[in-house]
Amino acid sequence: MLDAFSGLIGAISNLMYSYILIIMLLAVGLYFTFRSKFAQFRLLGESIHVIGEKNDNDNSVSAFEALMVSTASRVGTGNIVGVANAIAIGGYGAVFWMWVIALVGGASAFVESTLAQIYKKKAPDGSSYGGPSYYIEAALHSRFLGVIFAGALIATYAGGFNMLASFNLVTSLSSYSFYDQFMMGTTNLVPIVCGALLAILVGVCIFGGGKRIVKVTGVLVPVMGVLYILMALVVMVINIGNLPMVLGNIFSEAFNFRAIFGGFAGSAMMQGIKRGLYSNEAGVGSAPNAAAAANVSHPVKQGLVQMLSVFIDTILICTATAMMALCTGIAPSEELTGAPFVQASLATTFGDIGPYFITFALLLFAFTTLLGNLFYCEGCMNYIAGHTVSKSGKNIFNVIAILLVFVGAQLSFGLVWDIADVLMGIMAIINLPVIVILGSTALKALDDYVAQRKAGKNPTFKASSIGLSGKTDFWN
């Protein structure tokens, strides 16, 4: 039964990413890249400036805190395990296609998060909330589609992604000698014990509420990211002689079209795009939920912040993983996938310390991912209910989410990845056409922002300036 379900989910995943999402992601990303006049490149410096702005409302989230929540969700176990899998299955060229999906996806991330800011809703305490469900209903007048998207997000983040984060953490332990020593008959006890401990740890945190999630991720994400990138730089310097070969293989294998079209499911292009999307989530519709909570003077500011988050995730952290894995000379293969691939690579440089470092990084990545994901789910539950979900309702959901963290640690490699990919794909298939339909609104806001900056002003926004007078909660 489970094997049949696993086969079905795998077939759906291959169909979605071979024929639907690969076209949608690149087409939408390129469309907004040209329509925005390459905003993800020309306004990159501006995005760095924006995250330093102070928040004047204690009840709302600052631009920096919103960046940390969205980055906590983006920067997760996929940055280690997902990248390693893409390289192991698709080869060196998968790294190039991860870069491509991040560079063009930055434009999609900018548009969806700007829209979330424009159509955000006002809470009784003056703070804000929103996301794709809200801009779908406000602009397209379809609460039904908004509910469908909210349900897909909850299933993806509380189910698919959180199960995967738990699984990826446990797989990092499989490279240690003790892993196969804790057996009860044919059952390995390590996934059971580790899944239970991780579930308990998450439970202790999430029952503290959303504000605690923001504070915890705000501390852990920067530390986690900086340490990881520094380790990658050390590996690259020590193995500098291999760097030209690695870069050459990345570009040459990316355009091996005979390999791409001969076996597309395992090709560099498909693996790079699939794992790049899982890592940076550009266009999926997740980050707008955090973007809508930010207190900024102009919606474009938060669009720029979320665009920067995509670059942090893929261009910096995913590249760090790729360089750590490839510069050490360990050849990618389908037999050595996931965390053990990166651990084996680091062991050649740092000995026993390397695998321990990856396990520690995965623990931090998994933990912040789990917290950031559940932050998104709370807002979508409120949207579906039409009001703030009661405390008992939240507690029931939290218990289910905690149980799924435990379940994820027990699943098989193929099944847990395919579930996450399919659920994420459903979100993207809904969100991408919506942001194309509404894209002109975000681009008008961008023009308004740029004009004010050129005039030497700190941009402020009025909905009437782009023809939306009376249609928003915050900007009238």
N, C-alpha and C positions, 0 to 999 in steps of 0.2 A: 504493500500500500504506500509506504513512505517512498520507496524507489520509484513508483509510478508518478507520484506527486512531484518528486524531484526532477524526473524527466520532463514532465509537462512544464514546470516553471523554467527549466533550462531552455526548452524550445521557444517559449514565449519571450524570454530574454534575448535570445539570438535573433528572433524576428524583429523585435523592437529596435535593437541597436544596429542591425544590419541594413534595415530598409526604411526606418522611420526617423529615429532620433538623430542618427548621424547626419541626415540631410537637414532636419529642423534646426539642430544646434548650430551647425556651420552657417546655414542660410540666415537665420535670425541674427546671429552674432555679426556676420558680415554686413547685413542690412543696417543694423544700428551703428556699426563702425563707420560706415560711409555717411549715414544720415546725421550722425553727431560730429562729423568731421574729425574722426579719430580722437574722440574725447579721452579715451583711456590712455592715450599717449601724451597729448598736448596739455592735459590737465592733471597729470600725475603729481607734479609738484604742488598744485593747489590742493589736492586731496590730502597730502601730508600736512599742509598748513591747517586744514579744517579740523583735523582730529585734536588739535591742541586748544580749541576754543572751550571756554569755561561754560558750565551749565548754571543758569540763574534760577532754576526751579528744583528744589530739593525733592519734590515728589516725582520728577521725571528722570529719564535716563539721558546721560550726556552722549555726545557723538562718539567719544572714546569708549564709553561703556557699551554702547550698541555695537561698535566694532568688535569689542572683546567677546560679546555673546555670540555674534555671527561667526567670528573667527574660531571660537571654541567649538562650534558645530562643524565648521569647515575643516579646521585643523584637528584631525582625529587619527584613528588607527589606519585609515585609508592612506594617510601620508607616508606610512611605513609599509604596511602589509599590502595595500592596494597597488602602490607603485612597484613593489617587489613582484607582485603577481603579474602585473602588466608586462614587466621586463622579462620575467621567466617564461611567459606564454607567448608574448608578441615580439620579444627581442629588443635590441637597443633602440630601434626606431620608434617604439612606443613612447619614449621620452619626448621625442619631437612633437608627436601628436597631442601629448599632454600640454606642451607649451602652446600649441596652436589653439586648443580649446580654451585655454586660460586667456590668451591675448585677445581673441575675438569675443570670448565670453564676458570679458570685462565690460564691454559695451552693453550687453544684455543685463548684467548685474546692475549697472548704473541706472538703466531705464526702469527695471522692476522696483528698485528701492526708492527711486524718485517718485514713482507712482504711489508707493505705499505711504510716503510722507504727504503727498498732496491730498490723498483721500483718507488720511488717518482720522480716527474718532477721538472725541474728548471724554475722558473719565471724570467722575464726580469730583475727584481731588485735583483736577486740572492737568493730570498727566495724559498721555496719549497711547493709543493702541491701534493695531490694524494689520494689514497684510493683503495678499492676493484675494482672499475671500471678500474683503471689504471693497477693494477697488473693482472687483468683478461686479458686485452688486450695485455700487454707486454709479459706475460708468456704463455698464451693460444692462443694468436693471434685471439681473438674474440671480435671485437668492438661491435658486435650485443649484445652479452651477457653483456658486460660492460654497454651498454645503458639501457638494461632491468634492471640491478641492480640499476643504477643511478635513473631511473624512480621510482623503488620500494622504494628507500630510500627517495626521495622527497615526495612521497605519504604518507609514514610512518611518517616522522618527521614533515613536514609542515601540514599534514592532521591528521592522526590517533593520534600521540603522543601529538601534540599541542592542539587538541580538547579535549583529555583526561585530560591534565594538567589543562585546563580551567574548565572542568567539576568537577574535583576533588577539586579544590579550592572552587567552589561554594557550593559543598555538605558539606564542613566544616561549612558553615553558617546555614545549616538546623537544627542544634542542638540549635540554639538561639531562644528565644521567638519571636523576631521580624520577623522571616523568613516568617511566614504565615500571617502576618498582612498587608503586602503590596500586595494586590490583586486587579486586575482589571477584574471583572467578575470571570471567572475560571482560569485566567492567573496569575501566580505568577511573580511579577515584579523584584524580587531579582536576579534571573539568568540573566535577560535582562540587568539590570543596572550594575551588577558586571562584566558580560561578556563584556559589552561595555567599562567599565573603564579599565579592564585588556588589552583589545585590543588596546586602546589608549596608554596605558603605554608602551606596546611592540613596537608600532609604533614609538613612540618618540625615543626609543633606537635603533631599527634596521635601521632607516634611517641615523644613524650616521656611519654605515659601520662595517665591520668585526673586525677591530682593536679595536673599542670601545667594541665590544662583549667580546673580550679577556680580556680587562682591567676590565670591570664590573664583569665578572664571577671570575676573579682572586682575587677580593676583597671579594665578597659575599660568595663564596663556602666554604672557610676555616672557616669563622665566623659561617656560617649556620651549618656546620657539627659539629664543636666543641660544640656549644651551645646545639645542639640536643642530642649529646652523654652525655654531662654533666647532662642534665635533666633526661635522662634514668638512669644514675648511681644513682642520688638522689632517684628516684622512687624505684630502686632495693634495696638500703640501707634501706629506710623506710619500705619496705615490704620484708625484707630479710627472714622472716619466711616462705614465700610462694615460695621462689626460688627452694628448693629441689623438691617440688611438680610439679612446672612448668617444670623443666628440665626432671623429670621422665616421665611426660606426653608427652613431645616432642619426646623422644626416643621410648617410648612404643607405641604411636599411629602412629609413622612413619612406623612401621612394622606390622600394623594391616592389613594383606594381604586380609583377608575376606572383610574388608571395602573397600580396594583399588579396588579389582576386582569385588565387588558386585555393585559398582556405581562409575565407574572410573572417570567420568567427575567431580564429586564433591569430589574426594578422596584427601587425604593429598599429595600423590605423584604428581598428576597432578597439583593441585593448587600451590604446592610449586615450581615445576619446571616452570610452566607458569609464575608465578609472580616473581620468581627469575630471569628468562630470561628477563622479561620486565624491571626489576630493574637494572641488571648489564650489559645486552646487550652483554655478552661474546659470540663471534662467529657470532653475527648478522651482523657485517661488518660496524658498525657506527663509533666506536672509531678510526679505521685506518685512517679516514679522518682527524682527529685531529693529529694523530701520524705522518702522512706524513709531516705535517707543521713544525715539531720540527727540530731544528738545533742541531744535535748530531754528535759525532765523529764516532759512530758505530751504525748500525741499531738496534742491540740487546738492546741497552740502552733504546730506546723508547718502545721496546717490554716489557721490565721489568717494565717500568713506567706504561704502560697500564694494565699490570697484577696486579700491586699494586692498581690501580683504582678499579678493580673488588672487591678486598678484602675490600677496604674502603667502597664501596657501600653496599655490602651484609653482610660481616662478622661484620662490625662495625655498620652501620646506620640501616640496616634492622633488625639486632638483637636488636638494641636499641628500635626500634618500638615494636618488639615482646615482649620484656621484660616489656616495659611500659604498654602494653595492658594486659599482662597475670599475672604479679606479683601482680596487685591490686585486683585480685579475681573476676573480671568481666568475666563471662563465655562466650566463643565465641558462636555465634548463627547466622543463616542466616538472622534473623530479625534485627540484629544490625551489619551492615557492614560499611566498609569505615571509613572515618574520624570520624563520630559519635561514633564508637566503641572505638577508641583511646581517644577521648575527654571524653567519659563517664568514662573510666578507670582513666584518670588523674584527673577528677573531684573528685574521691573518695579520692585522696591524697592531692590535692592542692585547692580544691573548685573551684570557678569560674575562677581562674587564669589558670587552666589546659586547658580548651577548648580554651581560648584566645591564649595561647602559641602555640597550635597545628594550629590554624588559621594563626598565624603569621609565623610559620615554613612553612606551606603550601604556603603562599604567596611568601616567598623567594624561596622555592623549585620550585614552578610553574614558577616564573619569570626567574630563571637561566636555567631551562629546556627549556623554550621557546626560549631563546637566543642561547643556545648551539645547539639546534636542527636546527635553521635557519642558523647557521654557516656551518653546514654540507651540507645543501641544496644548498648553493651558489656554492660550488665546484662541485657538481653533475650537476647543470645546465650548468656550463662551459664545463663539459665533454660532455654532450649531444649535445651542440651547436658546439663543436669543437673549441671554442675560448672563450675569456672572454665575458660574456653576457653584452650587453650595459646597460647604466644607466637606460634607459627607460624600458628595459626588467626586470631589477632587481626591479624597482619601481612597475611594474605591479605584479610581483610575490609577493613582500612584501605586497601589498594591499590585494591580495587574501589570503595570510597567516594570515594577521590581521583579515580578515573577518571570517576565519575558527576558530580563537580563540574565536570569539564571538559566532559562531554557536555551538561550542563544549559545551558551558555553557548551551545550551538549550536542549541537547539530553538526552535520558534516560540511566540509569545505564548499562543495559545489552548491548545495541547497541553500546555505545561509547567504552566500554571495548573490545567487540568482534571485532570492526573495527580495533582498535590498535593491538590486538593480531594477527589477520589474516595478516595485512600488515607487521608486524614485522616477522611473520612466513615465508612469501614469501622471505624476505631478507635472513633469516637464511638458507632456503632451497637452495638458490643460492650460498651463501658464504661458507657454511660448506664443500660441496664437493670440491670447488675450493681450499680451504686452505689445504685439505688433499692431493690433487694433487700436490700442490706447497710446501707442508710442508718440504720436504727434504732440500729445499733452506734455509728456516729459521733455520732449525736445524744445517745445516753446518755453518751458521753464528754464531749460539750459540757456537758450538765447537771452532770456531776461537776466539770468545770473551773470553771464559773460558781459553783457552791456553795462551792468552796474559795477562790475569789477573794473572794467575799462575806464569808468567814470571816477574811479578812486573810492567807491563806496564799499561798506560792508553790506553785502546784498541782503535785502529783506524781501519778502514775497507777499503779494496780494493776488488772490485768485482772479480778480477782475482783469489783471494785466495780461492774462492769457485766455480770457473769455469764459471763466468758470465762476463768475460772481454768484454767490448764494448756494453753491453746490458742494461746499466743503465745511467742515466743522471748525477749522483753525484759521483759515486764510482769507476770510471775508473782510 
